[in-house]
Amino acid sequence: MTHYSSLASDGCPEEEDPEYQHHGGFPEYAPASPGAGFRRFVTTMRRLQDLAVSADPGDDVWDEAAERAAALVELLGPYRAEEGKGPAGRTPDLPGMGSLLLPPWTLTRYRPDGVEMTGSFSRFHVGGNHAVHGGVLPLLFDHMFGMVSHAAGRPISRTAFLHVDYRKITPIDAPLVIRGRVTRSEGRKAFVSAELVDARGPGETVLAEGNGLMVRLLPGQP
């Protein structure tokens, strides 16, 4: 889960929605400030994700890896907390807000008129032939649209519609940029759009374009 309420916003959602403080059925979560160990843990886990889909050792190494993974589960198991308590998804200064669910992209612009992130994909995201899996891009766009909505001062919303046009193959291990914005609003509805571009070379190459509809939650709505 990604908790966008842990991000600051220059907008004033209370002007649009007097029930904003209810956040629909969402509790409000403050940003987390974990120690350096959490950053190291998330970075290492992302590297482990890459190795989990690319390594090809012998059975003895897999046996040892399974034992070490089981030991880590045993270590962390007693500390499992309710949603919104742990730092994952609530740490804005970490790539992907510290959530392993999200690609490790970094916010470079966060304003009411638009949001920008930079980052890259890795072996963990490959669908085939060194290209990013097509299902990964809607996740990135949905993450972007959540931030776009919050940056614009919109009340907490759910994704009602998301469409992605794939223009070119998205490569791994390449510097990429995604930019998004609210294009128009109609009551509870916010129409959003974004584009993913390859930043290499003298110009930018559009890899995918997305558009969607974010709908403000009613009080108490999950």
Secondary structure, DSSP 4 states (H G I P E B T S, - for coil): ---GGGS--SS-HHHH-TTGGG-TTPPP-PPP---HHHHHHHHHHHHHHHHHTT----HHHHHHHHHHHHHHHHHHGGG---TTTSSTT--TTSGGGG-TTS---EEEEEETTEEEEEE---GGGEEETTEE-TTHHHHHHHHHHHHHHHHTTPPSEEEEEEEEEE-SPPBSSS-EEEEEEEEEEETTEEEEEEEEEE--SSS-EEEEEEEEEEEEPPTT--
